Amino acid sequence: MPRKPEGILQSACIEYLKSKRIYHVNITPSGWGMKGEPDLITCINGRFVAFELKVGNNQMESDQLVKRDRIVKSGGSHFCPRSFWEFQRIVDEYDEMEGV
């Protein structure tokens, strides 16, 4: 079965995080997980950074928006990159910041 575009993007993003030795958690959808969790949760230079990966015209769902708002309200960062290059730019910006 062919992989969905968001799955392909997620694999590329995970490989990039591994290459930079950045701590990350890949949230895999299952019947047991909490709905709306971001695809990737990372810690970059001591900062909590979450990513909801989307491709094309896909939009974040309401439960994903709720999780985003909770993360931001708690002092974390949340992004919704639509390409590997956008993801890479965000990661590199955080990676170049001074650590917390």
C-alpha positions, -999 to 999 in steps of 0.1 A, spaced: 0 0 0 15 34 -10 23 57 19 4 90 23 23 123 16 22 132 53 38 99 62 65 105 37 71 140 51 71 126 87 98 100 78 120 127 62 116 150 93 124 121 117 156 113 97 166 150 99 161 151 137 181 119 141 209 133 119 211 164 142 208 142 173 177 161 185 155 144 210 121 137 196 90 116 201 70 104 171 34 103 180 19 73 162 -19 73 158 -36 44 175 -68 36 192 -50 42 225 -35 76 218 -51 109 227 -68 125 197 -51 157 184 -16 151 197 11 167 174 29 143 150 64 151 165 74 165 199 109 177 202 133 193 226 157 216 208 182 234 229 160 230 260 129 243 242 97 223 238 88 224 201 58 204 186 51 198 149 18 190 132 28 180 97 4 188 69 7 185 31 -12 203 4 -46 217 15 -49 196 46 -59 217 76 -55 211 113 -86 196 129 -104 211 158 -88 188 184 -53 195 169 -60 233 173 -70 227 209 -37 209 216 -17 236 198 -34 263 219 -26 243 251 11 239 241 15 276 233 -3 287 265 21 265 285 51 283 269 60 257 242 61 263 205 39 246 179 43 247 142 25 232 112 51 229 84 38 219 50 72 208 35 105 193 46 122 226 38 99 245 61 104 220 88 142 221 84 142 259 86 123 259 119 145 232 134 177 250 123 165 283 138 159 266 172 191 247 169 211 279 164 195 296 194 214 297 227 203 269 250 179 276 278 
